[in-house]
């Protein structure tokens, strides 16, 4: 962890990992912690909004009832 660009740990990580972490998720491992950490990184890089927009794609046109 000390050699990583960002030392991150999940909320229920062992105390040694949490003590070395620069970022500790609010969620436990297996409960969205990695998604939370990745979202933090992507937002810090300014990439979150464009990735979400690309993922969502164009909005479908609603069908008109006849």
Helices and strands as residue ranges (DSSP letters): E 8-9, H 15-20, E 23-24, H 33-44, H 48-56
